[in-house]
Amino acid sequence: MAKKAASLKILFLGEPDSPNTKSWIEGLRRQGCEVFLASARSEGNRDCFPIGNIKLPPRLRILTGVKSVRSLIKKLQPDILLAYRITSYGYLAAKTGFHPLVIAAQNEQIVYLPNPTFLRQKFLTYCAKYAIKRADLIHSWGGNITGGLKKFGAVEEKILTLHRGIDTSRFSKSENSRPFNEKTPVFISTRTLAPEYLIDRLLKAFAELVKKIPGARLEIAGSGSEEQFLKQLTVKLKIEDSVMFHGRMESDELLNLIRNSDFYVSVIETEGISSSLIEAVVCGIIPIAIDMQASRQLIDNDTNGILIPSAEVGEIAEAMLSAVKQYPLLKEGSEKNAVKKNDKYDRTTNQKIFIENYLQLLAEK
C-alpha cells in the first residue's frame, strides 16, 4: 500500500542548533511526518541521537560515524534518509548504502572553504562527488546551487530546485511598524556571528555611516564564535552605544525586531538563498546584500533594495547611506515585492512538494 505523509518516517542528519535544520524539521512535522534527528553535535540535546564516538571532535565523528548511523537505521526503520550539507552529513549518509537517500546543499560552491589547502580541497571534492552520485534526490534552494551541483556531477532529473521556505503565516508585512526617520535609521543583521558572515566588515562600515548619520542604529540578532570579538570591536570603533547585540532570539521576538527595523543587511560573499533574507523581504523591510546570483533572485537593485558590488568596507558603507537617501522609493518597491515573494517562499506549500517527491521515491523503490 502506498505511503502517506502522515506515516512517513525520516531520519535527518544535520546540526541541531542550525536555524535551517530546526525550521525544516518543524515544517516536515507539521505535515505529519515522523522525523528523527541525528548529529555529530548532539551534546545537550535530548531530542537528538548521537553520531560516532562522543570523545572525538565533530568532524571525526562524521568521518567515522557510519556504523552508528547504520545502527540507527536498523533501530528506527526510516523510510527516507535525509542529510543536510553535501560534504559532511551527505557523504556520511551515502556511505551507509541506505536508499532512498535525499541530500541538500547549503552553498552554491558545494565545497566551501575560505582558505583551503590542496589536500583538503581534494578530499572534500571527493566527498561531494561520492555523495551526489549516490543520492536519489538532491535539494537545491535556488538556481545558483543547482549550477554548483552540476559541476560535481549531479544530473538534472535528480535535482529539486525549490527553497525549503519560511513560515509566511508569521513572517509577513506589518502595518504597525515604526515610522521612518532619516536621522535615526535602524539596520538589522540576523546572520550567525561566524567568520564567513563578515560581521566585522559590517561593523566597520556602520562606523563610517555613523560619522554621517550619528543617530543610526544597528541591531544584531544572532550568536556564534565571534561574538566576544565583535563586541570588543564595537568598543574599538567607538560605536558600542549605537550597536545592540541581542544574541539568539525566539522567533516572536525576532519577528518584532525585524518589523521595527528599516533595513536588513547581509555581507556574506557566497551562499544559497538565505532564509534570513527571505524573512526580511516578506516583512517588507529594505534589503541590502552583496551582489550575487542568490541575492538577485530577491533584490532588484535600486528598486526594492540595494546590491553591494563587493564586501569592501567602503562599498558597504556607501550602500547603507544610499539606502537611507532612497528610502521612499525603495520602501514602495520592497512592499510590493513582499507580496510577490510571500507565495513563492511559503514553507507549507514548498514542503508539501518535498514530501510528494519523497513518496515518489518510495513508490519507485
C-alpha positions as CSV (number, residue, x, y, z in Angstrom):
1,M,0.0,0.0,0.0
2,A,1.3,3.5,-0.9
3,K,2.8,5.6,1.9
4,K,1.1,8.8,3.0
5,A,2.8,11.9,4.6
6,A,1.3,11.1,8.0
7,S,3.1,7.8,8.1
8,L,6.4,8.9,6.5
9,K,9.4,8.3,8.8
10,I,12.5,10.4,8.2
11,L,16.0,10.1,9.7
12,F,17.5,13.6,9.4
13,L,21.3,14.0,9.7
14,G,22.3,17.6,10.5
15,E,23.2,20.2,13.1
16,P,20.7,20.6,15.9
17,D,21.5,24.2,16.6
18,S,21.1,25.3,13.0
19,P,18.0,27.5,12.4
20,N,17.7,25.9,9.0
21,T,17.7,22.4,10.5
22,K,15.1,23.5,13.1
23,S,12.7,25.1,10.6
24,W,13.0,22.3,8.1
25,I,12.2,19.6,10.7
26,E,9.4,21.7,12.1
27,G,7.9,22.1,8.7
28,L,8.1,18.3,8.0
29,R,6.5,17.5,11.3
30,R,3.7,20.0,10.6
31,Q,2.9,17.9,7.5
32,G,2.6,14.8,9.7
33,C,6.0,13.3,9.1
34,E,7.8,11.5,11.9
35,V,11.3,13.0,12.0
36,F,14.3,11.8,14.0
37,L,17.4,14.0,14.2
38,A,20.9,12.6,14.5
39,S,24.1,14.6,14.7
40,A,27.8,14.7,15.5
41,R,27.0,17.7,17.7
42,S,24.3,16.1,19.8
43,E,25.6,17.1,23.3
44,G,23.0,18.7,25.5
45,N,20.1,17.9,23.1
46,R,17.7,15.3,24.3
47,D,15.9,15.2,21.0
48,C,19.0,14.3,19.0
49,F,20.6,10.9,18.5
50,P,24.5,11.0,18.7
51,I,26.6,10.0,15.8
52,G,30.0,8.4,16.3
53,N,32.3,8.4,19.3
54,I,31.4,11.3,21.6
55,K,35.0,11.6,22.7
56,L,36.0,12.6,19.1
57,P,35.6,16.1,17.6
58,P,32.6,16.5,15.4
59,R,34.4,16.3,12.1
60,L,36.0,13.0,13.0
61,R,32.6,11.7,14.4
62,I,31.1,12.3,10.9
63,L,34.0,10.6,9.1
64,T,33.8,7.5,11.5
65,G,30.1,7.5,12.1
66,V,28.9,5.1,9.5
67,K,28.4,2.2,12.0
68,S,26.3,4.3,14.4
69,V,24.1,5.7,11.6
70,R,23.5,2.1,10.3
71,S,22.6,1.1,13.9
72,L,20.1,3.9,14.0
73,I,18.6,2.9,10.6
74,K,18.2,-0.6,11.9
75,K,16.6,0.6,15.1
76,L,14.3,3.3,13.7
77,Q,13.5,1.7,10.3
78,P,13.1,5.1,8.5
79,D,11.5,5.4,5.0
80,I,13.9,8.2,4.0
81,L,17.4,9.1,5.0
82,L,17.8,12.9,4.7
83,A,21.2,14.6,5.1
84,Y,21.9,18.4,5.2
85,R,25.2,19.6,3.7
86,I,26.8,17.6,1.0
87,T,30.4,17.1,2.1
88,S,29.7,16.2,5.7
89,Y,26.4,14.5,6.5
90,G,25.7,13.9,2.9
91,Y,28.9,11.9,2.5
92,L,28.2,10.0,5.8
93,A,24.7,9.2,4.7
94,A,25.9,7.9,1.3
95,K,28.5,5.7,3.0
96,T,25.7,3.8,4.8
97,G,24.3,2.5,1.5
98,F,20.7,3.3,2.5
99,H,18.1,4.2,-0.1
100,P,16.1,6.4,-0.7
101,L,18.8,8.9,0.1
102,V,18.0,12.6,0.0
103,I,20.7,15.2,0.5
104,A,20.7,19.0,0.5
105,A,23.3,21.6,-0.5
106,Q,23.7,24.7,1.6
107,N,26.0,26.7,-0.5
108,E,26.4,27.3,-4.3
109,Q,30.0,26.4,-4.1
110,I,29.1,22.9,-2.7
111,V,32.7,22.6,-1.4
112,Y,33.2,25.9,0.5
113,L,36.4,26.7,2.3
114,P,37.7,30.3,2.9
115,N,41.4,29.2,2.7
116,P,41.6,25.6,1.6
117,T,44.8,23.5,1.5
118,F,45.3,21.5,-1.7
119,L,44.7,18.1,0.1
120,R,41.6,19.3,2.0
121,Q,40.1,20.7,-1.1
122,K,40.7,17.5,-3.0
123,F,39.3,15.4,-0.2
124,L,36.1,17.5,0.1
125,T,35.7,17.4,-3.7
126,Y,35.8,13.6,-3.5
127,C,33.2,13.6,-0.7
128,A,30.9,15.8,-2.7
129,K,31.1,13.7,-5.8
130,Y,30.6,10.5,-3.8
131,A,27.5,11.8,-2.1
132,I,26.0,13.4,-5.2
133,K,26.5,10.2,-7.3
134,R,24.7,8.1,-4.7
135,A,21.8,10.4,-3.8
136,D,18.3,9.6,-5.1
137,L,17.2,13.2,-4.7
138,I,19.2,16.4,-4.2
139,H,17.6,19.6,-2.7
140,S,18.7,22.9,-4.2
141,W,17.4,26.1,-2.7
142,G,17.9,28.1,-5.9
143,G,19.3,28.1,-9.5
144,N,22.7,29.1,-8.3
145,I,23.0,26.0,-6.1
146,T,21.7,23.8,-9.0
147,G,24.5,25.1,-11.2
148,G,27.0,24.3,-8.4
149,L,25.7,20.8,-8.0
150,K,26.0,20.0,-11.7
151,K,29.7,20.9,-11.6
152,F,30.1,18.0,-9.2
153,G,28.3,15.5,-11.3
154,A,24.6,16.0,-10.3
155,V,22.1,15.2,-13.1
156,E,19.1,17.4,-13.7
157,E,16.5,14.7,-13.1
158,K,17.7,14.1,-9.5
159,I,17.7,17.8,-8.5
160,L,14.7,19.5,-6.9
161,T,15.2,23.3,-7.2
162,L,12.9,24.8,-4.6
163,H,13.6,26.7,-1.4
164,R,12.5,24.9,1.8
165,G,10.5,28.1,2.6
166,I,9.7,30.2,5.7
167,D,6.6,30.4,7.9
168,T,4.8,33.1,5.9
169,S,1.8,32.9,8.3
170,R,4.1,34.7,10.8
171,F,6.8,36.4,8.7
172,S,4.8,38.9,6.8
173,K,4.4,42.7,6.4
174,S,3.1,44.6,9.4
175,E,1.1,47.7,9.2
176,N,2.2,48.7,12.7
177,S,6.0,49.1,12.2
178,R,7.8,52.2,13.4
179,P,7.7,55.3,11.2
180,F,11.0,56.0,9.3
181,N,13.2,58.9,10.3
182,E,16.3,59.5,8.1
183,K,18.1,60.9,11.2
184,T,17.6,57.7,13.2
185,P,17.6,54.8,10.6
186,V,17.6,51.2,12.1
187,F,19.7,48.5,10.4
188,I,19.4,44.8,11.3
189,S,21.6,41.8,10.8
190,T,20.2,38.3,11.6
191,R,23.2,36.3,10.5
192,T,25.4,33.9,12.5
193,L,28.4,35.5,14.2
194,A,30.9,33.4,12.4
195,P,33.9,34.5,10.3
196,E,32.3,33.8,6.9
197,Y,29.5,36.2,7.5
198,L,31.9,39.1,7.7
199,I,30.1,40.9,10.5
200,D,33.4,42.7,11.4
201,R,33.3,44.4,8.0
202,L,29.6,45.4,8.6
203,L,30.6,47.0,11.9
204,K,33.5,48.9,10.3
205,A,31.1,50.1,7.5
206,F,28.5,51.1,10.1
207,A,31.2,53.1,12.0
208,E,31.7,55.0,8.7
209,L,27.9,55.6,8.4
210,V,27.6,56.9,12.0
211,K,30.0,59.7,11.1
212,K,27.4,61.0,8.6
213,I,24.3,59.9,10.5
214,P,25.1,59.9,14.2
215,G,21.6,58.7,15.2
216,A,21.8,55.4,13.1
217,R,21.4,52.2,15.0
218,L,22.5,48.6,14.2
219,E,20.6,45.6,15.7
220,I,22.5,42.3,15.6
221,A,20.4,39.2,16.2
222,G,22.4,36.0,16.3
223,S,25.2,34.2,18.1
224,G,28.4,32.5,17.2
225,S,32.1,32.0,17.7
226,E,33.0,35.7,17.0
227,E,30.5,37.3,19.4
228,Q,33.0,38.5,22.0
229,F,35.5,39.7,19.3
230,L,32.7,41.7,17.6
231,K,31.6,43.3,20.9
232,Q,35.1,44.3,21.5
233,L,35.4,45.7,18.0
234,T,32.4,48.0,18.6
235,V,34.3,49.5,21.6
236,K,37.4,49.9,19.5
237,L,35.4,51.6,16.8
238,K,33.5,53.7,19.4
239,I,30.1,52.6,18.2
240,E,29.1,50.5,21.2
241,D,26.3,52.9,22.1
242,S,24.8,52.5,18.6
243,V,25.0,48.7,18.3
244,M,22.9,46.2,20.2
245,F,23.8,42.5,20.4
246,H,20.6,40.5,21.1
247,G,22.1,37.0,20.9
248,R,19.9,34.2,19.6
249,M,16.3,35.2,19.8
250,E,13.0,33.4,20.0
251,S,11.1,33.7,16.7
252,D,8.4,36.1,18.0
253,E,11.0,38.5,19.4
254,L,13.0,38.3,16.2
255,L,9.9,39.0,14.1
256,N,9.1,42.1,16.1
257,L,12.7,43.3,15.8
258,I,12.7,42.8,12.0
259,R,9.4,44.7,11.6
260,N,10.7,47.6,13.6
261,S,13.9,47.9,11.5
262,D,14.2,49.9,8.3
263,F,17.0,48.0,6.5
264,Y,18.3,44.4,6.6
265,V,22.0,44.0,5.8
266,S,24.0,40.9,4.9
267,V,27.5,41.0,3.6
268,I,28.4,37.3,3.2
269,E,30.0,36.8,-0.2
270,T,28.7,33.3,-1.2
271,E,25.7,31.3,-0.2
272,G,22.4,29.8,-1.3
273,I,19.2,31.7,-1.0
274,S,19.2,32.9,2.7
275,S,16.1,32.3,4.8
276,S,17.1,35.4,6.8
277,L,17.0,37.5,3.6
278,I,13.6,36.0,2.6
279,E,12.2,36.8,6.1
280,A,13.3,40.4,5.8
281,V,11.9,40.7,2.2
282,V,8.4,39.2,3.1
283,C,8.3,41.6,6.1
284,G,8.6,44.5,3.7
285,I,11.8,46.0,5.1
286,I,14.5,47.1,2.6
287,P,17.3,44.5,1.9
288,I,20.9,45.4,1.4
289,A,23.1,42.4,0.3
290,I,26.2,41.5,-1.7
291,D,25.6,41.3,-5.4
292,M,25.5,37.6,-6.3
293,Q,23.0,35.3,-8.0
294,A,21.2,34.3,-4.8
295,S,20.6,38.0,-3.8
296,R,19.5,38.9,-7.3
297,Q,16.6,36.4,-7.0
298,L,15.2,38.6,-4.2
299,I,16.6,42.1,-4.8
300,D,16.2,44.4,-7.9
301,N,18.9,46.9,-7.3
302,D,17.7,50.5,-6.6
303,T,14.1,49.3,-6.9
304,N,13.3,47.3,-3.8
305,G,16.8,47.1,-2.2
306,I,20.5,47.7,-2.7
307,L,23.0,45.2,-4.2
308,I,26.6,45.9,-2.9
309,P,29.3,45.4,-5.6
310,S,31.7,43.7,-3.1
311,A,32.2,43.2,0.6
312,E,34.7,46.1,0.9
313,V,34.0,48.2,3.9
314,G,33.8,51.4,1.9
315,E,31.2,49.9,-0.5
316,I,29.1,48.5,2.3
317,A,29.0,51.9,4.0
318,E,28.1,53.6,0.7
319,A,25.3,51.2,0.1
320,M,23.9,51.8,3.6
321,L,24.0,55.5,3.1
322,S,22.4,55.2,-0.4
323,A,19.6,53.2,1.1
324,V,18.8,55.9,3.6
325,K,18.7,58.6,0.9
326,Q,16.5,56.5,-1.4
327,Y,14.2,55.2,1.4
328,P,10.8,56.4,0.0
329,L,11.4,54.8,-3.5
330,L,12.9,51.6,-2.0
331,K,10.2,51.2,0.5
332,E,7.5,51.3,-2.1
333,G,9.3,48.6,-4.1
334,S,10.0,46.5,-1.0
335,E,6.4,46.4,0.0
336,K,5.3,45.3,-3.5
337,N,8.0,42.6,-3.5
338,A,6.9,41.4,-0.1
339,V,3.5,40.3,-1.5
340,K,5.1,38.5,-4.5
341,K,7.7,36.6,-2.5
342,N,5.2,35.6,0.2
343,D,3.7,33.0,-2.1
344,K,6.9,31.7,-3.7
345,Y,8.6,31.0,-0.4
346,D,5.8,29.7,1.7
347,R,7.1,26.8,3.8
348,T,3.9,24.8,4.0
349,T,3.4,24.9,0.2
350,N,7.0,24.0,-0.6
351,Q,7.4,21.2,1.9
352,K,4.3,19.5,0.6
353,I,6.1,19.3,-2.7
354,F,9.2,17.9,-0.9
355,I,7.0,15.2,0.7
356,E,5.4,14.3,-2.7
357,N,8.9,13.8,-4.1
358,Y,9.8,11.6,-1.1
359,L,6.7,9.5,-1.5
360,Q,7.5,9.1,-5.2
361,L,11.0,7.8,-4.3
362,L,9.4,5.2,-2.0
363,A,6.9,4.2,-4.7
364,E,9.8,3.7,-7.2
365,K,11.7,1.7,-4.6
